[in-house]
Amino acid sequence: MADDLCTFGIFELARLYREKQVSPVEVVEAHLRRCDRLNPVLNAFLVVLRDSAMEAARAAESLFRAGVDLGPLQGVPVSVKDIIRVRGTRTTAASKVLLEEDLDQEDAVVVRRLRAAGAILIGKTNLHEFATGDPDPAGPFGLVQNPRRVGYHPGSSSSGAGAAAAAGLGVIAIGTDTGGSVRIPAYLCGVSGLKPTTGRIDLEGIIPLSWTLDTVGPLARRVRDVGVSWAVCAGRPIARIELMDPGAANFLESQDRPVRRWRLGIPSSNFFSPLQSAISAAFENTLKVLGDLGCQLMDFDPPGFGEMPDLTMTITQAEGSAYHERYRHREHLYHSAFRERVFPGREMKAMDYLAARRRQLELQQEWGKAICGFDALVMPSGPALAPPHGVDKLEFQGQSSPIRPLLSRFTRPASLLGWPALTLPNGVSEEGLPTGIQFLGPPDSEERLLVLGHRLEEALEWVKRFPIEPRFP
């Protein structure tokens, strides 16, 4: 069936293409038909690039026939968040402010790298206005639905990317992450997502929220697919794929190496208070599995954790409001949530911004010293399951917490530090809502996190348990 072609990852497609069992045209057609069927429900895509995608699919098929092999992404359907410029499209950032802008004249650097690797861009995904992380039910494009349970929050702000990856609307979805906007949709939608080391992927051609904190990151149903797409987006060399050996990326050739005796830091217990019961149960089970893999679980005391949300907000408000000065004449077009969250930066004193930046640098040094002796840190991706749309607060363990800061509680440290962080599914609640586990490491430790994530993914087998067909209440 056509939908079966939408379940395959990079390595399955690579083998099928090179063995001539299926063609890029067939695969892209299957994904476009699936978009036609599901996007009216999920609202994951703002635009589906049907004509250009089919043209690229025919070109990829011709290259395969001619014996030209561009690597593992050749013929693979991908999407990008509509804050990333794509030649010939209007990048809206899901805001009324940009609805009348000219079409993009050039691709963003990350789009050029994906195209050069043979990836086929099938569309641009929905998001929260200018990547602020606030869903706007009155916005020009409406809310994205969580495929794991329609009617529920898919995460912020790369919400369309999370929904697209989970529902098989493309193999890879490229999002952006400033405080968790790749990792939160990934964990709420039950897929994997990587926030790379800040600065390792070129941001040219991407509308900024915060120059200091912004990153680009991939989401996919499989950790290996996340790893290959990260390498391509970062401009790293990828080895030619072998038909019967999925070790396509140089760094993934050792993906199956043992993680025995790896030292994993588990933040102190008050760091995790409170957690919903499903999150806590999945986390404890995951720690047991990591122990069974031979990892050494050790206590880790995170320095300055309580300061991180306010520091992140200060930096984001200062830098975000500075960028948006160019649209002051269109201020009435911004949603109220964006204005309330970003525009206080207009009144911020320079000394307050500089103090936050200085404290950011101090925390980077403190965490760098604290992680010595550890291979990675382990924590839940978030403290709560996906809430229903329209719910502003969650109550559990006798506490009521606003959703936005709650869901980003465990993602902000990596963003403020500039560290890479990988999230992947590690459980599911009785309601069918995913839970997530997150690995953090010091700058440039992506490969280590991907190896650990791949080994855990194999042990937990959640890829096999989460179908791509949406679930309705």
Residue pairs with C-beta under 8 A, 6 or more apart in sequence:
2 29
2 30
2 33
2 34
3 30
3 34
3 168
3 468
3 469
5 22
5 26
5 27
5 30
5 31
6 30
6 31
6 34
6 168
6 169
6 468
7 168
7 468
8 16
8 27
8 171
9 171
9 220
9 221
9 222
9 224
9 225
10 72
10 73
10 76
10 171
10 172
10 220
10 222
10 224
10 225
10 228
10 229
10 248
11 72
11 224
11 225
11 241
11 246
11 248
13 22
13 27
13 75
13 76
13 171
14 72
14 74
14 241
14 246
14 248
15 243
15 244
15 246
16 22
17 23
17 24
17 64
17 74
17 75
18 64
18 69
18 241
18 243
19 243
20 64
23 57
23 61
23 64
23 75
24 57
24 58
24 60
24 61
24 64
24 74
24 75
24 120
25 54
25 57
25 58
25 61
27 57
27 75
27 77
28 53
28 54
28 56
28 57
28 75
28 77
28 120
28 122
29 54
29 57
31 77
31 122
31 168
31 169
31 170
32 48
32 50
32 53
32 54
32 122
34 167
34 168
34 169
35 45
35 48
35 122
35 123
35 169
36 48
38 44
38 167
38 169
38 470
39 45
39 48
39 169
41 145
41 150
41 470
42 144
42 145
42 147
42 150
42 163
42 164
42 167
42 169
42 470
43 126
43 141
43 142
43 143
43 144
43 145
43 160
43 163
44 125
44 126
44 144
44 159
44 160
44 161
44 163
44 164
44 167
44 169
45 79
45 123
45 124
45 125
45 126
45 160
45 164
45 169
46 82
46 92
46 94
46 123
46 124
46 125
46 126
46 141
46 160
47 82
47 89
47 123
47 124
48 122
48 123
49 86
49 89
49 121
49 122
49 123
49 124
52 88
52 121
53 77
53 120
53 121
53 122
53 123
56 115
56 120
56 121
57 75
57 120
60 74
60 75
60 118
60 120
61 75
63 69
63 70
63 74
63 118
64 74
64 75
69 240
69 241
70 116
70 117
70 118
71 117
71 118
71 232
71 238
71 239
71 240
71 241
71 248
72 117
72 228
72 238
72 241
72 248
72 249
73 114
73 117
73 118
73 119
73 172
73 228
73 229
73 232
73 238
74 117
74 118
74 119
75 118
75 120
76 118
76 119
76 120
76 171
76 172
77 119
77 120
77 122
77 170
77 171
77 172
78 114
78 119
78 120
78 121
78 122
78 170
78 171
78 172
78 173
78 174
78 229
79 121
79 122
79 123
79 124
79 125
79 160
79 161
79 164
79 169
79 170
79 172
79 173
79 174
80 86
80 108
80 110
80 111
80 114
80 121
80 124
80 125
80 173
80 174
81 124
81 125
81 127
81 131
81 158
81 160
81 161
81 173
81 174
81 175
81 176
82 91
82 92
82 93
82 94
82 124
82 125
82 126
82 127
82 160
83 91
83 93
83 127
83 130
83 131
83 176
83 206
83 207
84 91
84 108
84 110
84 111
84 124
84 174
84 176
84 205
84 206
84 216
85 91
85 104
85 106
85 107
85 108
85 111
85 205
85 206
85 207
86 104
86 107
86 108
86 111
86 121
86 124
87 104
87 105
87 106
87 107
87 111
88 103
88 104
89 103
89 104
89 124
90 98
90 99
90 101
90 102
90 103
90 104
91 98
91 101
91 104
91 124
91 207
92 98
92 99
92 101
92 140
92 141
93 127
93 129
93 130
93 131
93 207
94 126
94 127
94 128
94 129
94 130
94 136
94 139
94 140
94 141
95 129
95 130
95 139
95 140
95 333
95 334
95 335
95 338
96 139
96 140
96 333
96 334
96 335
97 130
97 327
97 330
97 333
97 334
99 140
104 205
106 205
107 115
107 205
108 204
108 205
108 206
109 202
109 203
109 204
109 205
110 174
110 201
110 202
110 205
110 206
110 216
110 233
111 121
111 205
113 232
113 233
113 235
114 121
114 174
114 229
114 232
114 233
115 121
117 232
117 238
119 172
119 232
122 169
122 170
123 164
123 169
123 170
125 158
125 160
125 161
125 163
125 164
125 173
125 175
126 141
126 142
126 144
126 159
126 160
126 163
127 157
127 158
127 159
127 160
127 161
127 175
128 134
128 135
128 136
128 156
128 157
128 159
129 136
129 139
129 334
129 335
129 337
129 338
130 207
130 209
130 320
130 324
130 338
130 342
131 157
131 158
131 176
131 178
131 181
131 207
131 209
132 156
132 157
132 209
132 320
132 337
132 338
132 341
132 342
133 156
133 157
133 179
133 180
133 181
133 341
133 404
133 408
134 156
134 157
134 335
134 337
134 338
134 341
134 404
135 143
135 153
135 156
135 159
135 389
136 143
136 335
136 337
136 338
137 143
137 389
137 390
138 335
139 335
143 159
143 389
144 154
144 159
144 160
144 162
144 163
145 151
145 152
145 154
145 163
145 389
145 470
146 152
146 153
146 154
146 155
146 162
146 163
146 166
146 188
146 189
146 386
147 154
147 163
147 166
147 167
147 189
147 468
147 469
147 470
147 471
148 166
148 188
148 189
148 190
148 386
148 432
148 433
148 434
148 466
148 470
148 471
149 386
149 431
149 432
149 433
149 471
149 472
149 473
150 470
150 471
150 472
150 473
151 388
151 389
151 472
151 473
152 188
152 386
152 387
152 388
152 389
152 433
153 188
153 386
153 387
153 388
153 389
153 391
153 403
154 160
154 162
154 163
154 185
154 188
154 189
154 386
155 162
155 181
155 184
155 185
155 186
155 187
155 188
155 189
155 386
155 407
156 180
156 181
156 184
156 185
156 404
156 407
157 176
157 178
157 181
158 173
158 175
158 176
158 177
158 181
158 182
158 185
158 219
159 185
160 173
161 173
161 174
161 175
161 182
161 185
161 219
162 173
162 175
162 184
162 185
162 186
162 188
162 189
162 191
162 193
162 219
163 169
163 185
163 189
164 170
164 173
165 172
165 173
165 186
165 189
165 191
165 219
165 220
165 221
166 189
166 190
166 191
166 221
166 466
166 468
167 468
167 469
167 470
168 221
168 468
171 220
171 225
172 218
172 219
172 220
172 225
172 226
172 229
173 218
173 219
173 220
174 216
174 217
174 218
174 219
174 229
174 233
175 181
175 182
175 185
175 193
175 216
175 217
175 218
175 219
176 182
176 206
176 209
176 214
176 215
176 216
176 217
177 183
177 193
177 195
177 214
177 215
177 216
177 217
177 411
177 415
178 209
178 210
178 213
178 214
178 215
178 316
178 415
179 213
179 312
179 316
179 408
179 411
179 412
179 415
180 195
180 407
180 408
180 411
180 412
180 415
182 193
182 194
182 195
182 215
182 217
182 218
182 219
183 193
183 195
183 217
183 381
183 411
183 421
183 423
183 436
183 438
184 381
184 382
184 407
184 408
184 411
185 193
185 219
186 192
186 193
186 219
186 381
186 423
186 424
186 436
187 193
187 381
187 382
187 423
187 425
187 434
187 435
187 436
187 438
188 382
188 385
188 386
188 407
188 433
188 434
188 436
189 386
189 434
190 425
190 428
190 434
190 436
190 462
190 466
191 219
191 220
191 221
191 424
191 425
191 466
192 219
192 220
192 221
192 222
192 223
192 225
192 226
192 422
192 423
192 424
192 425
192 453
192 457
193 217
193 218
193 219
193 220
193 226
193 422
193 423
194 217
194 218
194 226
194 227
194 230
194 420
194 421
194 422
194 423
194 446
194 449
194 450
195 215
195 217
195 411
195 414
195 415
195 420
195 421
195 422
196 215
196 216
196 217
196 230
196 233
196 234
196 420
196 446
197 215
197 418
197 419
197 420
197 443
197 444
197 445
197 446
198 212
198 213
198 214
198 215
198 415
198 418
198 419
198 443
199 215
199 418
200 215
200 234
200 444
200 446
201 215
201 216
201 217
201 230
201 233
201 234
201 235
202 235
203 214
203 215
203 216
206 214
206 216
208 214
208 319
208 320
208 323
209 316
209 319
209 320
209 323
210 315
210 316
210 319
210 320
211 319
211 323
212 315
212 319
212 357
212 360
213 312
213 315
213 316
213 319
213 415
213 416
215 415
216 233
217 230
218 225
218 226
218 229
218 230
218 233
219 226
220 226
220 229
221 463
221 466
221 468
222 457
222 463
223 422
223 424
223 450
223 453
223 454
223 457
224 246
224 252
224 255
224 450
224 454
226 422
226 450
226 453
227 249
227 251
227 252
227 255
227 446
227 447
227 450
227 454
228 238
228 248
228 249
228 252
230 446
230 450
231 238
231 249
231 251
232 238
236 249
236 250
236 251
237 250
238 248
238 249
238 250
239 247
239 248
239 249
239 250
239 253
240 248
241 248
242 248
246 252
247 253
247 255
251 447
251 450
252 450
252 454
254 451
255 450
255 451
255 454
255 455
256 454
256 455
257 451
258 293
258 294
259 293
259 294
259 295
259 451
259 452
259 455
260 293
260 294
260 295
261 294
261 295
261 296
262 294
262 295
262 296
262 375
262 376
262 452
263 295
263 296
263 298
263 373
263 374
263 375
264 290
264 295
264 296
264 297
264 298
264 374
264 375
264 376
264 377
264 378
265 298
265 299
265 300
265 371
265 374
265 376
265 377
265 378
266 287
266 297
266 298
266 299
266 300
266 377
266 378
266 379
267 300
267 301
267 302
267 305
267 377
267 379
268 299
268 300
268 301
268 302
271 302
271 305
271 379
272 280
272 283
272 379
272 380
272 383
273 397
274 383
274 396
274 397
274 399
275 283
275 380
275 383
275 384
275 397
276 383
276 384
276 385
276 394
276 396
277 396
278 385
278 427
278 429
278 430
278 433
278 435
279 380
279 382
279 383
279 384
279 385
279 435
281 427
282 380
282 426
282 427
282 435
282 437
283 380
283 426
283 435
283 437
285 426
285 427
286 378
286 426
286 427
286 437
286 456
286 460
287 297
287 378
289 456
289 459
289 460
290 297
290 378
290 456
291 297
292 459
293 455
293 456
293 459
297 378
298 374
300 370
300 371
300 374
300 377
301 370
302 367
302 370
302 413
303 363
303 366
303 367
303 370
304 359
304 363
304 366
305 413
307 359
307 363
308 363
308 412
308 413
308 416
309 405
309 408
309 409
309 412
311 356
311 359
311 360
311 363
311 416
312 412
312 415
312 416
314 348
314 352
314 353
314 356
315 353
315 356
315 357
315 360
315 416
316 342
316 345
317 341
317 342
317 343
317 344
317 345
317 348
318 345
318 348
318 352
318 353
318 356
319 345
320 342
320 345
321 342
321 343
321 344
321 345
321 346
321 348
322 345
324 342
324 343
327 334
331 339
360 416
363 416
363 417
364 417
364 418
367 413
367 417
367 419
368 442
371 377
371 441
371 442
375 441
375 448
375 452
376 439
376 440
376 441
376 445
376 448
376 449
376 452
377 439
377 440
377 441
378 437
378 438
378 439
378 440
379 410
379 437
379 438
379 440
380 410
380 435
380 436
380 437
380 438
381 410
381 411
381 423
381 435
381 436
381 437
381 438
382 406
382 407
382 408
382 409
382 410
382 411
382 436
383 406
383 407
383 409
383 410
384 394
384 396
384 403
384 406
384 407
385 429
385 431
385 433
385 434
385 435
386 433
386 434
387 394
387 403
391 403
392 402
392 403
393 400
393 401
393 402
393 403
394 400
394 401
394 403
394 406
395 401
410 438
411 421
411 438
413 419
413 440
414 420
414 421
414 440
418 443
419 440
419 441
419 442
419 443
419 445
420 440
420 441
420 443
420 444
420 445
420 446
420 449
421 438
421 439
421 440
421 441
421 449
422 438
422 439
422 446
422 449
422 450
422 452
422 453
423 436
423 437
423 438
423 439
424 436
424 437
424 453
424 456
424 457
424 462
425 434
425 435
425 436
425 437
425 460
425 462
425 463
425 466
426 435
426 436
426 437
426 456
426 460
426 462
427 434
427 435
427 462
428 434
428 435
428 462
428 465
428 466
429 435
432 471
434 462
434 466
437 456
439 449
439 452
439 453
440 449
441 448
441 449
457 463
